[in-house]
Amino acid sequence: MALLLSLVIALIPLAIAPGLFFYFDVTPKIAVLLLGTAAAAVWWTAAGGAQGFHRASRAARWFVLTLLWMAASLVVSTLASVNPALSLAGSTWRRWGLVTQLAALLLAYLVAAYCAGRPDRLRIILRAMAASGLIAAAYGAVQYFGWDPLLDAQAYHVGEGILAIVRPPSTLGHADYFGSWLLSAVFAGAALARTETARIWKWLAWASVAAGSGAVFLSGTRAAVLGLLAGAALLTLWRGMRITRSMAVTAGVVLAAAAVFYLSPAGLKLRARVHWSLQEPAGGARLLLWRDTLRMAASRWPAGYGPETFIASFARVQSAELGRTYPDFYHESPHNIFLDALAAQGVPGLLALAALPVLGFSAAWSARANKPDVAGALAAGLAAMTVSEQFTSFMLPTALAYYLLGAMLVSLTCGVALKPRPSGRRWPAVAAAAAFAGLLVAFAVRLIVAENALAAVRRDLDAGHVGDAAIEYSRFENWRLPGGGADLWYSRRLVQLAASRTDDTNRRQALQQAARAALHATETAEDPFNAYYNVAEFYASRNDFPRTEQSLRAVISSAPNWFKPHWMLAQVLEAGGHLREAEAEAAQGVALDGDKHEEVTRTLDQIRARIGAGKP
């Protein structure tokens, strides 16, 4: 059990499989969680588990109740979702639907129960987190310095010249998630360093702290840097402000080395990141995004819109102010874990998530007398992640790390090791665990096969093999999970391929498949406004203006404060001779564009010129 849990916890943030899966940095992590949790649940219940864990301490009792509360809220919000299928299986960009979230909650429970009253087991979990953090931090560091054996470095480089920045994602998909997740590894390493007796693991723990802290800064994630400072401040207060001479000297050396690096040629991209950050001190769209999210959540506060439905739901209520300030962006989440829970699950989900850090800090305070060092370090990690996650949203690795910090703190409050259930009383728990494990395995298998097929589609299209891609796409459709599909991507990629082909037969075949996928995308896309806009472009290319207009009005219905459909509709209406209607739509497009695109204003000027000249 120790090996299984430690492997699952270590592998989830590290799992990445370019070429094997379409979403190569998401799917492997979900698969490890689902398969690992299924195996651990059956193993744990068959071995008897930890009898009476919920009675082992007050913190343990409240922890179990909080997890059940979170699970119940997820089930209710999924049933009441505006898109139940999407809420069940999760969006393609993070797969954080009902099934995945229940698996993460179960894994957190298993860790808490497994480590209850067993410091030796807790050290094993801490070792896994520290080792995983060291590997991820090392990979992120070499990405910063320009070497990446797995990913296309251009994907995380922005800008040119001296203002070019690099945001290394390591194995986490994005620098923001990388930086936030590192906080758990840094403070888990600090906890391990204070409790470990084996020299090699103690050295690994300190290496994880050092490498992780450095990688947080290299990631350029302001929220993670703020979280790291908050965690360090809490840990200092926890120690009673006792700063020894060696600590002061070490801090001075680290600061001096950091200053030298920052000012050296190697720190050029980091200085560029600071420059870019100063251009947006408020964090980009976040303040307006948070305000609009609160307004949106107020209309469905009892159960929310459902997990993973934010993209489509928010587009309908996004304010004109946010639309014209950032006209080229759509928002996949509120970039705040508590607002994300509020929008997805309503007030009950928000309160359940908020209860977790409260419970964790309470458990740390209860354990301060007997285990002050590990409790303080884990509480600092929980505080660091709480601060950082106010500016981003959960992905599986960050959410699980957050849950595990709380779970380990709760385990510290259990004074003695718990006995397993008698063998004759294990079968109900084993049966329940086996049933849920079967669900998780089935979910994982479908996800793995579908994602592998979609990766094959991309390879075939890159090679120009339209027929082979169609066969693989059919396999993907047969295996894919309910909810969001890949029709929108497939349609657009086929159009790109058709534009580059000189063979009329293949070109015609690609366009036919693209048209079918475009229409189907209006039913399967997580962002229906983009799907309808894509259909409108198809009809416009065929000069089918009535259907183009119909599609654009569907876009406006889905995203009323997006400038593009108003602008394109104005051109369609102008072509049809409806100049007054065209003027109104063009004016709306200009108002929502915020003077970001000259061509939008030029369209309005052109229409008004025709009206002034009296031209039909």
C-alpha positions in Angstrom: 0.0 0.0 0.0 2.8 2.4 0.9 4.5 1.8 -2.5 1.2 2.2 -4.4 0.2 5.4 -2.7 3.7 7.0 -3.0 3.9 6.0 -6.7 0.5 7.5 -7.5 1.2 10.7 -5.6 4.6 11.1 -7.2 3.6 10.2 -10.8 0.4 12.3 -11.1 2.3 15.7 -11.4 5.0 14.1 -13.5 2.9 12.1 -16.0 3.3 13.4 -19.5 3.1 11.6 -22.8 3.7 13.7 -25.9 2.6 11.9 -29.1 0.7 9.2 -27.2 -2.2 11.3 -26.2 -3.8 14.4 -27.7 -3.9 16.2 -24.4 -0.6 14.7 -23.4 -0.1 16.7 -20.2 -3.6 16.1 -18.8 -4.7 12.6 -19.9 -1.8 10.6 -18.3 -2.4 12.4 -15.0 -6.1 11.6 -15.0 -5.3 7.9 -15.9 -2.8 7.5 -13.1 -5.3 9.0 -10.6 -8.2 6.8 -11.7 -6.3 3.6 -12.0 -4.2 4.2 -8.9 -7.1 5.2 -6.7 -9.1 2.2 -7.9 -6.3 -0.2 -7.0 -5.7 1.6 -3.6 -9.3 1.6 -2.6 -9.7 -2.2 -3.2 -6.4 -3.0 -1.6 -7.1 -0.8 1.5 -10.6 -2.2 2.1 -9.5 -5.8 1.5 -6.7 -5.3 4.1 -9.3 -4.0 6.6 -8.6 -0.3 6.3 -8.4 1.8 9.5 -11.3 1.0 11.7 -12.8 4.0 13.4 -10.8 6.6 11.6 -13.6 9.1 11.8 -13.5 8.7 15.6 -9.8 8.9 15.9 -9.8 12.7 16.5 -12.2 15.6 16.1 -10.2 16.7 13.1 -10.6 13.3 11.5 -14.3 13.3 12.1 -14.7 16.8 10.5 -12.4 15.8 7.6 -14.6 12.8 6.7 -17.7 15.0 7.0 -16.1 17.7 4.8 -15.1 15.2 2.1 -18.7 13.7 2.1 -20.1 17.3 1.9 -17.8 18.1 -1.0 -18.8 14.8 -2.7 -22.6 15.4 -2.2 -22.3 18.9 -3.5 -20.5 17.7 -6.6 -23.2 15.1 -7.2 -26.1 17.6 -6.8 -24.4 20.2 -8.9 -23.8 17.7 -11.7 -27.4 16.5 -11.6 -28.6 20.2 -11.8 -25.9 21.2 -14.3 -26.6 23.2 -17.4 -24.6 20.4 -19.2 -24.7 17.2 -17.1 -22.6 15.2 -19.5 -19.8 17.7 -19.4 -20.0 18.0 -15.7 -19.8 14.2 -15.3 -16.7 13.7 -17.6 -15.1 17.1 -17.4 -13.8 19.5 -20.0 -11.1 18.5 -22.4 -8.6 21.1 -21.0 -8.5 19.7 -17.5 -11.0 16.8 -17.1 -12.0 18.1 -13.7 -15.5 16.6 -13.7 -17.5 14.7 -11.2 -15.7 11.3 -11.7 -12.2 12.8 -11.4 -13.0 15.0 -8.4 -14.6 12.0 -6.5 -11.5 10.0 -7.2 -9.2 12.8 -5.9 -11.4 13.1 -2.7 -11.2 9.4 -2.2 -7.4 9.4 -2.6 -7.1 12.2 0.0 -9.2 10.1 2.4 -7.0 7.0 1.8 -3.9 9.0 2.6 -5.3 10.5 5.8 -6.5 7.1 7.0 -3.3 5.3 6.0 -1.1 7.9 7.8 -3.3 8.3 10.9 -1.1 7.7 13.9 1.8 6.4 11.8 4.6 8.9 11.4 6.6 6.3 9.4 3.9 6.2 6.8 3.6 9.9 6.6 7.3 10.1 5.9 6.8 7.8 2.9 4.1 10.2 1.5 6.4 13.2 2.1 9.3 11.4 0.4 7.1 10.9 -2.7 6.0 14.5 -2.8 9.6 15.8 -2.3 11.1 13.5 -4.9 8.4 14.4 -7.4 9.0 18.1 -6.7 12.7 17.8 -7.2 12.2 16.1 -10.6 9.6 18.6 -11.8 11.7 21.6 -10.6 14.8 20.3 -12.3 12.9 19.9 -15.6 11.4 23.4 -15.3 14.9 24.8 -14.7 16.4 23.2 -17.8 13.4 24.5 -19.8 14.2 28.0 -18.6 17.7 27.6 -19.8 16.7 26.5 -23.2 16.8 22.7 -23.2 13.6 20.6 -23.5 13.7 17.0 -24.8 10.0 16.5 -24.7 8.1 19.7 -25.6 8.3 22.4 -28.2 10.0 25.3 -26.4 8.2 27.9 -28.6 4.9 27.0 -26.8 6.1 28.7 -23.6 8.2 31.5 -25.1 6.5 34.9 -25.6 7.8 38.0 -27.2 11.1 38.8 -29.0 14.4 40.4 -28.3 15.3 41.6 -24.9 11.7 41.5 -23.8 11.2 37.8 -24.7 10.1 35.8 -21.7 10.0 32.1 -20.9 7.3 30.5 -18.7 8.5 27.0 -18.1 5.6 24.6 -17.5 7.7 21.6 -16.6 5.2 18.6 -16.7 2.2 20.6 -15.4 1.0 22.1 -18.7 1.4 25.8 -17.8 3.8 27.8 -15.7 0.9 29.0 -13.4 0.0 25.4 -12.4 3.6 24.5 -12.2 4.5 27.3 -9.8 1.4 26.7 -7.6 1.9 23.0 -7.4 5.6 23.4 -6.5 4.5 25.1 -3.2 3.2 21.8 -1.9 6.5 20.0 -2.8 8.6 22.8 -1.2 6.8 22.6 2.1 6.5 18.9 2.0 10.2 18.8 1.6 10.6 21.1 4.6 8.4 18.8 6.7 10.4 15.8 5.6 13.7 17.5 6.3 12.7 18.1 9.9 11.5 14.6 10.5 13.6 12.3 8.3 16.3 10.1 9.9 17.9 8.6 6.8 20.6 10.9 5.5 19.9 10.4 1.8 16.2 11.3 2.2 17.2 14.3 4.3 19.4 15.5 1.5 16.7 14.9 -1.0 14.3 16.9 1.2 16.5 20.0 1.3 17.3 19.6 -2.4 13.5 19.7 -3.1 13.1 22.8 -1.0 16.0 24.6 -2.7 15.2 23.5 -6.3 11.4 24.0 -5.8 11.8 27.5 -4.4 14.1 28.5 -7.3 11.8 27.0 -9.9 8.9 29.0 -8.4 10.8 32.2 -9.4 11.9 30.8 -12.7 8.3 30.0 -13.6 7.5 33.7 -13.5 4.3 33.0 -11.6 3.5 35.9 -9.4 0.8 34.1 -7.4 3.2 31.3 -6.6 5.9 33.7 -5.5 3.4 35.5 -3.2 2.3 32.1 -1.9 5.9 31.1 -1.2 6.5 34.3 0.7 3.3 33.8 2.7 4.2 30.2 3.6 7.7 31.2 4.6 6.2 34.0 6.8 3.8 31.6 8.5 6.6 29.1 9.1 8.7 31.8 10.7 5.8 32.8 13.0 5.2 29.2 13.8 8.8 28.9 15.0 8.2 31.9 17.3 10.3 34.2 15.2 13.4 32.3 16.2 15.9 33.1 13.5 19.3 31.7 14.2 22.6 33.0 13.0 23.0 30.1 10.5 19.5 30.8 9.1 20.3 34.5 8.7 23.6 33.7 7.0 21.9 31.2 4.7 19.2 33.7 3.8 21.8 36.3 3.0 23.8 34.0 0.8 20.6 33.0 -1.1 19.5 36.6 -1.6 22.9 37.6 -2.8 23.0 34.6 -5.3 19.5 35.5 -6.5 20.5 39.1 -7.1 23.6 38.1 -9.0 21.5 35.7 -11.2 18.8 38.2 -11.8 21.3 40.8 -13.0 23.4 38.4 -15.0 22.8 37.5 -18.7 21.1 34.3 -17.5 18.5 36.4 -15.7 17.5 38.3 -18.8 14.2 36.5 -19.4 13.3 36.8 -15.7 13.9 40.5 -15.9 11.7 40.6 -19.0 9.0 38.8 -17.1 9.2 41.4 -14.3 8.8 44.1 -16.9 5.7 42.5 -18.4 4.2 42.0 -14.9 4.6 45.7 -14.1 2.6 46.5 -17.2 -0.3 44.6 -15.7 -0.1 45.1 -11.9 -3.7 44.1 -11.4 -3.2 40.7 -13.0 -4.9 41.3 -16.4 -8.6 40.6 -16.5 -8.9 39.1 -13.1 -10.7 41.9 -11.3 -13.4 42.2 -13.9 -13.5 38.5 -14.3 -14.1 38.0 -10.5 -16.8 40.7 -10.5 -18.7 39.2 -13.4 -18.3 35.7 -11.9 -20.0 36.8 -8.7 -22.8 38.3 -10.7 -23.2 35.1 -12.6 -23.1 32.9 -9.5 -25.9 34.9 -7.9 -28.5 33.6 -10.3 -27.8 29.9 -9.4 -26.4 30.0 -5.9 -28.1 26.8 -4.5 -26.3 24.4 -6.8 -24.2 26.4 -9.3 -24.0 25.8 -13.1 -22.3 22.5 -12.7 -18.6 21.5 -12.8 -16.7 22.4 -15.9 -19.5 24.5 -17.5 -17.8 27.9 -16.9 -16.7 28.6 -20.5 -20.2 28.5 -22.0 -22.1 29.8 -19.0 -19.8 32.8 -18.4 -19.8 33.9 -22.1 -23.5 34.6 -21.8 -23.1 36.9 -18.9 -19.7 38.5 -19.5 -19.9 42.3 -19.1 -19.4 44.6 -22.0 -16.6 46.2 -20.0 -14.6 43.0 -19.8 -15.4 42.2 -23.4 -14.0 45.5 -24.8 -11.0 45.5 -22.4 -9.9 42.0 -23.5 -11.8 41.4 -26.8 -9.6 38.6 -28.0 -9.9 36.4 -24.9 -12.5 34.0 -23.6 -12.3 32.7 -20.1 -12.1 29.1 -19.2 -12.3 29.6 -15.4 -12.6 32.4 -12.8 -8.9 32.1 -11.9 -9.8 31.7 -8.3 -10.5 28.3 -6.7 -13.3 29.6 -4.4 -15.1 31.5 -7.2 -14.7 28.4 -9.3 -16.4 26.3 -6.7 -19.1 28.9 -6.3 -19.9 29.1 -10.0 -19.8 25.3 -10.4 -21.5 24.1 -7.2 -23.1 27.1 -5.7 -22.8 28.2 -2.0 -22.7 24.6 -0.7 -19.6 23.9 -2.8 -17.9 27.1 -1.8 -18.4 26.4 1.9 -17.2 22.9 1.5 -14.0 23.9 -0.2 -13.5 26.8 2.3 -13.9 24.3 5.2 -10.8 22.4 4.0 -8.1 24.9 4.8 -9.9 25.9 8.0 -9.8 22.3 9.1 -6.2 21.9 8.0 -5.0 24.9 10.1 -7.1 23.7 13.0 -5.5 20.3 12.8 -2.0 21.8 12.6 -2.7 23.8 15.8 -3.9 20.7 17.5 -0.8 18.8 16.5 1.6 21.6 17.4 2.5 20.1 20.9 3.6 16.7 19.7 4.7 17.3 16.1 5.4 21.0 15.8 7.9 20.8 12.9 6.0 18.8 10.5 2.7 20.4 11.4 4.2 23.9 10.9 5.7 23.0 7.5 2.5 21.4 6.2 0.4 24.3 7.5 2.8 26.7 5.7 2.3 24.7 2.5 -1.5 24.9 2.9 -1.3 28.6 3.5 1.1 29.1 0.5 -1.3 27.2 -1.8 -4.3 29.0 -0.5 -2.8 32.3 -1.3 -1.5 31.2 -4.8 -4.8 29.6 -5.7 -6.6 32.9 -5.3 -5.2 33.8 -8.7 -5.6 30.5 -10.6 -7.9 27.5 -10.8 -7.5 23.9 -9.8 -6.0 21.3 -12.1 -5.7 17.8 -10.9 -2.1 18.1 -9.6 -2.8 21.3 -7.7 -6.1 20.2 -6.3 -4.8 16.9 -5.2 -1.8 18.5 -3.6 -4.1 20.9 -1.7 -6.2 18.0 -0.5 -3.2 16.0 0.5 -1.8 18.8 2.7 -5.1 18.9 4.6 -5.2 15.1 4.8 -1.6 14.8 6.2 -2.4 17.5 8.8 -5.5 15.6 9.9 -3.5 12.4 10.2 -1.2 14.2 12.7 -4.0 14.6 15.1 -4.6 10.8 15.5 -2.5 9.8 18.4 -2.3 6.0 17.9 -2.2 3.7 14.9 -5.6 2.3 14.0 -6.4 -1.4 13.8 -7.9 -2.9 10.6 -11.5 -4.2 10.6 -12.0 -7.8 11.5 -11.9 -10.0 8.4 -15.6 -11.0 8.7 -16.7 -7.4 8.5 -14.7 -6.2 5.5 -16.9 -7.5 2.6 -19.4 -4.5 2.5 -16.5 -2.0 2.2 -14.7 -4.2 -0.3 -17.9 -4.6 -2.5 -18.4 -0.8 -2.5 -14.8 -0.1 -3.3 -14.8 -2.7 -6.1 -17.9 -1.2 -7.6 -16.5 2.3 -7.6 -13.1 1.0 -8.8 -14.8 -0.6 -11.7 -16.3 2.8 -12.6 -12.9 4.5 -12.4 -11.2 1.8 -14.5 -13.9 2.0 -17.2 -13.7 5.8 -17.3 -9.9 5.6 -17.5 -9.9 3.0 -20.3 -12.3 5.0 -22.4 -10.3 8.1 -21.9 -7.0 6.4 -22.8 -8.3 4.8 -26.0 -10.1 8.0 -27.1 -7.2 10.2 -26.5 -4.8 7.9 -28.2 -7.1 7.8 -31.3 -7.3 11.6 -31.3 -3.5 11.8 -31.2 -3.4 9.5 -34.2 -5.8 11.8 -36.0 -3.4 14.7 -35.5 -0.5 12.6 -36.8 -2.4 11.6 -39.9 -3.5 15.1 -40.7 0.0 16.4 -40.2 1.0 13.8 -42.8 -1.8 14.8 -45.1 -3.6 11.4 -44.8 -7.2 12.6 -44.7 -8.8 9.1 -45.1 -6.7 7.5 -42.3 -7.5 10.5 -40.1 -11.3 9.9 -40.7 -10.9 6.3 -39.6 -9.1 7.3 -36.4 -11.6 10.0 -35.8 -14.4 7.5 -36.0 -12.6 5.4 -33.4 -12.3 8.5 -31.2 -16.0 9.2 -31.5 -16.8 5.6 -30.5 -14.7 5.8 -27.3 -14.8 9.3 -26.2 -16.4 10.3 -22.9 -19.7 12.2 -22.8 -19.6 15.9 -22.8 -17.1 17.9 -24.9 -15.8 16.6 -28.2 -13.1 17.5 -30.6 -15.2 18.4 -33.6 -14.3 22.1 -33.6 -10.6 21.3 -33.6 -11.0 18.6 -36.3 -13.0 20.9 -38.5 -10.5 23.8 -38.3 -7.5 21.5 -38.8 -9.2 20.0 -41.9 -9.8 23.5 -43.3 -6.1 24.3 -42.8 -5.1 21.1 -44.6 -7.5 21.7 -47.5 -6.0 25.2 -48.0 -2.5 23.7 -48.3 -3.5 20.9 -50.8 -3.3 21.1 -54.6 -5.0 17.7 -55.1 -8.7 18.5 -55.7 -9.8 15.0 -54.5 -8.2 15.2 -51.1 -9.1 18.9 -50.8 -12.7 18.2 -51.5 -12.7 15.2 -49.1 -11.1 17.4 -46.3 -13.7 20.2 -46.8 -16.6 17.7 -46.7 -15.4 16.2 -43.5 -14.7 19.7 -42.1 -18.2 20.8 -42.8 -19.8 17.8 -41.1 -17.5 18.3 -38.1 -18.3 22.0 -37.9 -22.0 21.3 -37.7 -21.6 18.6 -35.1 -19.4 20.9 -33.1 -22.4 23.1 -32.3 -23.7 20.2 -30.3 -20.5 19.0 -28.7 -18.2 22.0 -28.2 -17.6 23.3 -24.7 -17.4 26.8 -26.2 -20.6 26.9 -28.4 -20.0 30.5 -29.4 -16.7 29.4 -31.1 -18.4 26.5 -32.8 -21.2 28.6 -34.3 -18.7 31.2 -35.4 -16.8 28.5 -37.2 -20.0 27.4 -38.9 -20.7 31.0 -39.9 -17.3 31.1 -41.6 -18.1 28.0 -43.5 -21.4 29.3 -44.8 -19.8 32.7 -45.6 -17.1 30.9 -47.7 -20.0 29.5 -49.8 -21.8 32.8 -50.0 -24.7 31.3 -48.1 -25.6 34.6 -46.4 -29.0 33.5 -44.8 -27.3 30.6 -43.0 -24.3 32.8 -42.2 -26.6 35.3 -40.5 -28.5 32.6 -38.7 -25.2 31.1 -37.3 -23.9 34.6 -36.3 -27.1 35.3 -34.4 -26.6 32.0 -32.5 -23.1 33.2 -31.6 -24.5 36.5 -30.3 -27.0 34.6 -28.3 -24.2 32.5 -26.7 -21.7 35.4 -26.3 -23.5 38.7 -26.6 -20.5 40.9 -25.6 -18.0 39.4 -28.0 -17.2 41.9 -30.8 -16.5 39.4 -33.6 -20.0 38.1 -34.4 -21.4 41.7 -34.4 -18.6 42.8 -36.8 -19.1 39.8 -39.1 -22.9 40.1 -39.1 -22.5 43.8 -40.0 -20.6 42.7 -43.1 -23.2 40.1 -44.0 -26.0 42.6 -43.6 -24.1 45.2 -45.7 -23.7 42.6 -48.5 -27.4 42.0 -48.4 -28.2 45.7 -48.6 -29.5 46.1 -45.0 -27.4 49.1 -44.3 -29.2 50.4 -41.2 -29.1 47.0 -39.5 -25.5 46.7 -40.6 -24.7 50.0 -39.0 -26.2 49.0 -35.7 -24.2 45.8 -35.6 -21.0 47.4 -36.7 -21.4 50.1 -34.0 -22.0 47.4 -31.4 -18.8 45.6 -32.7 -16.8 48.8 -32.4 -18.1 49.4 -28.9 -17.2 45.9 -27.8 -13.8 45.9 -29.6 -12.4 48.7 -27.5 -10.4 50.2 -30.4 -8.2 47.1 -30.5 -8.7 46.3 -34.2 -8.6 49.0 -37.0 -10.6 46.8 -39.4 -13.6 46.8 -37.1 -13.8 50.6 -37.1 -13.1 50.7 -40.8 -16.2 48.5 -41.4 -18.4 50.9 -39.5 -16.9 53.9 -41.4 -17.5 52.1 -44.7 -21.2 51.4 -43.9 -21.8 54.9 -42.8 -20.2 56.2 -45.9 -22.5 54.1 -48.0 -25.5 55.3 -46.0 -24.4 59.0 -46.4 -23.9 58.5 -50.2 -27.3 56.9 -50.5 -25.9 53.8 -52.1 -28.0 50.7 -52.0 
